[in-house]
Amino acid sequence: MKAKLIGCAIFALSASFAARGTDNLQDLTARINEAAAKFQAMSAKVRYTDYNKVIDDTTVETGTLIMKKVRIAEVAGRIDFDAPDTRKVYFHERTAEVYQPKIKTVQIYDMGSKGEQLDRFLMIGFGTSGTELAHDYAMQVLGSEIVNGKSSTRLELTPKIEDIKKIVSKVELWIPDAPAQPYPAQEKIFEQGGDYRLVNYSDLQINPKLAADALELKLPAGVHKEYPQR
């Protein structure tokens, strides 16, 4: 990611940029802290781009995500995928339910200890404070980019905790520069093997009014239940 510095002039330029980057990081951390304190729920249109390095293949899925905080470090949510295949995913506590309407089947997974890890990643940029991120990750501002038509600061998170290092090599967030928009417009999660998932959020709403059962799967009669882990 870092270009080699050759010559005193380039070094001086780099030092100047680094100083500005440090200031940006402090400001960004403060904005993330404030955003996390206010976060209770969200809804957005999502676009998932998954890359598999072994077969050099990229897949794209789109849908709608609803998520809300249910405890200090725990969230529940539902993703309604609309393309290329229709399905609904409901995650809550340590359970994930995947409903496939075409075959009228819901698969129920016990996430066990992985449920806590899932919550940790889902809350990055939303319910996790900048202070908490700084504890778990080395944070670096990489510059500014346009995402969803808006100028955004690209933030790199490199794990410092061994448990996190086993799962991801790094995480990148794109935070809109507008002060009123401190939540990520995009994030990218890199796995250790070279795979990654890029998530783009649009029509993002923070703390929308949600019905008590807004996240739950509303299954029609006759749906077959499967428990793949049994």
C-alpha positions as CSV (number, residue, x, y, z in Angstrom):
1,M,0.0,0.0,0.0
2,K,2.9,2.4,0.8
3,A,5.0,3.6,-2.1
4,K,8.8,3.7,-1.6
5,L,10.1,7.2,-0.8
6,I,13.1,8.3,-2.9
7,G,14.9,11.6,-2.1
8,C,14.5,14.3,0.5
9,A,11.8,16.2,-1.4
10,I,9.5,13.2,-1.6
11,F,10.2,12.4,2.1
12,A,9.3,15.9,3.1
13,L,6.1,15.7,1.1
14,S,5.2,12.4,2.7
15,A,5.9,13.7,6.2
16,S,3.6,16.6,5.5
17,F,0.8,14.3,4.3
18,A,1.3,12.0,7.4
19,A,0.8,14.9,9.7
20,R,-2.5,15.8,8.1
21,G,-3.5,12.1,8.1
22,T,-2.9,12.0,11.9
23,D,-5.2,15.0,12.4
24,N,-7.8,13.4,10.1
25,L,-7.6,10.2,12.1
26,Q,-8.2,12.0,15.4
27,D,-11.2,13.9,13.9
28,L,-12.5,10.7,12.4
29,T,-12.1,8.7,15.6
30,A,-14.1,11.4,17.4
31,R,-16.8,11.3,14.8
32,I,-17.0,7.5,15.0
33,N,-17.2,7.7,18.8
34,E,-20.2,10.1,18.6
35,A,-21.9,8.0,15.9
36,A,-21.5,4.8,18.0
37,A,-23.1,6.5,21.0
38,K,-26.2,7.4,19.0
39,F,-26.6,4.2,17.1
40,Q,-29.6,2.0,17.9
41,A,-30.7,0.7,14.5
42,M,-30.2,1.1,10.7
43,S,-31.6,0.2,7.3
44,A,-30.0,0.4,3.9
45,K,-29.8,-1.0,0.5
46,V,-26.7,-3.2,0.3
47,R,-24.5,-4.5,-2.5
48,Y,-22.2,-7.4,-1.6
49,T,-19.2,-8.1,-3.8
50,D,-17.4,-11.4,-2.8
51,Y,-14.1,-12.3,-4.3
52,N,-12.6,-15.8,-4.1
53,K,-8.9,-15.8,-4.8
54,V,-8.4,-19.5,-5.3
55,I,-10.7,-19.6,-8.4
56,D,-10.3,-15.9,-9.2
57,D,-14.1,-15.4,-9.1
58,T,-16.3,-12.5,-8.1
59,T,-20.0,-12.7,-7.2
60,V,-22.4,-9.8,-6.6
61,E,-25.6,-9.9,-4.5
62,T,-28.0,-7.1,-3.7
63,G,-30.7,-6.6,-1.1
64,T,-31.9,-4.7,1.9
65,L,-30.4,-4.8,5.4
66,I,-32.1,-4.0,8.6
67,M,-30.1,-4.1,11.9
68,K,-30.6,-3.0,15.4
69,K,-28.7,-3.1,18.7
70,V,-30.2,-5.5,21.2
71,R,-27.5,-5.3,23.8
72,I,-24.3,-3.4,24.4
73,A,-22.2,-5.5,22.1
74,E,-24.9,-7.5,20.3
75,V,-27.0,-6.8,17.2
76,A,-29.9,-8.6,15.4
77,G,-30.8,-8.1,11.8
78,R,-32.3,-9.3,8.6
79,I,-31.0,-9.3,5.0
80,D,-33.5,-9.6,2.2
81,F,-31.6,-10.6,-0.9
82,D,-33.3,-9.8,-4.2
83,A,-30.6,-10.7,-6.8
84,P,-29.4,-12.9,-8.2
85,D,-31.3,-15.3,-5.9
86,T,-34.1,-14.4,-3.6
87,R,-33.6,-15.4,0.1
88,K,-33.9,-14.0,3.5
89,V,-31.3,-14.2,6.3
90,Y,-32.2,-13.5,10.0
91,F,-29.5,-13.4,12.6
92,H,-30.2,-13.0,16.3
93,E,-28.4,-14.1,19.5
94,R,-26.3,-17.0,18.3
95,T,-28.6,-18.2,15.6
96,A,-28.7,-17.6,11.9
97,E,-31.8,-18.6,9.8
98,V,-31.7,-18.7,6.0
99,Y,-35.0,-18.9,4.3
100,Q,-35.2,-19.9,0.6
101,P,-38.7,-19.3,-0.7
102,K,-38.3,-21.1,-4.0
103,I,-37.9,-24.4,-2.2
104,K,-39.9,-23.4,0.9
105,T,-37.0,-24.3,3.2
106,V,-35.4,-22.5,6.2
107,Q,-32.0,-23.6,7.4
108,I,-31.2,-22.9,11.0
109,Y,-27.6,-22.6,12.1
110,D,-26.2,-22.5,15.7
111,M,-23.4,-20.0,15.4
112,G,-22.0,-20.8,18.9
113,S,-18.9,-18.8,19.7
114,K,-18.8,-17.5,16.1
115,G,-21.9,-15.5,16.9
116,E,-19.9,-13.1,19.0
117,Q,-17.4,-12.6,16.2
118,L,-20.2,-12.0,13.7
119,D,-21.6,-9.3,16.0
120,R,-18.2,-7.7,16.3
121,F,-17.8,-7.3,12.5
122,L,-21.4,-6.2,11.9
123,M,-21.0,-3.4,14.4
124,I,-17.8,-2.0,12.9
125,G,-18.6,1.5,11.7
126,F,-22.0,1.5,13.5
127,G,-22.2,0.5,17.1
128,T,-18.4,0.2,17.7
129,S,-16.7,3.3,19.0
130,G,-13.5,4.7,17.5
131,T,-11.9,4.1,20.9
132,E,-12.8,0.4,20.8
133,L,-11.6,0.1,17.2
134,A,-8.2,1.7,18.2
135,H,-7.9,-1.0,20.9
136,D,-8.4,-3.9,18.5
137,Y,-6.9,-2.4,15.3
138,A,-4.0,-0.2,14.1
139,M,-5.8,2.6,12.3
140,Q,-4.5,4.5,9.3
141,V,-6.1,7.1,7.0
142,L,-5.4,6.2,3.4
143,G,-6.8,9.2,1.7
144,S,-10.1,10.5,0.2
145,E,-12.2,8.7,-2.5
146,I,-15.6,9.2,-4.0
147,V,-18.2,6.6,-2.9
148,N,-21.9,6.8,-3.9
149,G,-21.1,10.3,-5.4
150,K,-19.8,11.7,-2.1
151,S,-16.3,12.4,-0.9
152,S,-15.3,9.9,1.8
153,T,-12.2,9.2,3.9
154,R,-10.8,5.7,3.5
155,L,-9.8,4.2,6.8
156,E,-7.7,1.0,7.1
157,L,-8.0,-1.2,10.2
158,T,-5.2,-3.8,10.7
159,P,-5.9,-6.3,13.6
160,K,-3.8,-6.2,16.7
161,I,-5.7,-8.9,18.5
162,E,-4.8,-12.6,17.7
163,D,-8.4,-13.8,17.6
164,I,-9.2,-11.2,15.0
165,K,-6.0,-11.9,13.0
166,K,-7.2,-15.5,12.6
167,I,-10.3,-14.3,10.7
168,V,-9.3,-11.1,8.8
169,S,-6.1,-9.5,7.6
170,K,-7.6,-6.1,7.5
171,V,-10.8,-4.0,7.2
172,E,-11.3,-0.9,5.3
173,L,-14.1,1.7,5.9
174,W,-15.1,4.6,3.7
175,I,-16.6,7.3,6.0
176,P,-18.4,10.3,4.2
177,D,-16.6,13.6,4.9
178,A,-19.9,15.4,5.6
179,P,-20.0,15.9,9.4
180,A,-23.7,14.7,9.5
181,Q,-22.8,11.4,7.9
182,P,-20.3,9.6,10.2
183,Y,-21.4,6.1,9.3
184,P,-19.7,4.0,6.5
185,A,-20.8,4.3,2.9
186,Q,-18.7,1.2,2.2
187,E,-16.6,-1.4,3.9
188,K,-14.2,-4.1,2.8
189,I,-13.2,-7.1,4.8
190,F,-10.1,-9.0,3.7
191,E,-9.7,-12.6,4.9
192,Q,-6.3,-14.2,5.5
193,G,-6.4,-16.3,2.4
194,G,-6.9,-13.3,0.0
195,D,-10.6,-13.5,-0.3
196,Y,-12.6,-10.4,0.5
197,R,-16.1,-9.0,0.8
198,L,-16.9,-5.4,-0.3
199,V,-20.2,-4.0,1.1
200,N,-21.7,-0.9,-0.3
201,Y,-24.5,0.9,1.6
202,S,-27.0,3.2,-0.1
203,D,-30.2,4.9,1.1
204,L,-28.8,4.5,4.6
205,Q,-31.1,5.4,7.5
206,I,-29.9,5.6,11.0
207,N,-32.3,4.9,13.9
208,P,-35.4,4.4,11.8
209,K,-38.6,3.4,13.6
210,L,-38.9,-0.4,13.5
211,A,-41.8,-2.5,14.6
212,A,-41.0,-5.0,17.3
213,D,-41.1,-7.9,14.8
214,A,-39.5,-6.0,11.9
215,L,-36.5,-8.3,11.8
216,E,-38.1,-11.7,12.1
217,L,-38.8,-14.0,9.3
218,K,-42.5,-14.3,8.5
219,L,-42.6,-17.8,7.1
220,P,-45.6,-19.2,5.3
221,A,-47.3,-22.5,6.4
222,G,-45.6,-25.7,5.3
223,V,-42.0,-24.4,5.3
224,H,-39.5,-27.3,5.8
225,K,-36.9,-26.7,8.6
226,E,-33.4,-28.0,8.3
227,Y,-30.6,-28.0,10.9
228,P,-27.4,-28.6,8.8
229,Q,-25.1,-28.9,11.8
230,R,-27.0,-31.8,13.4
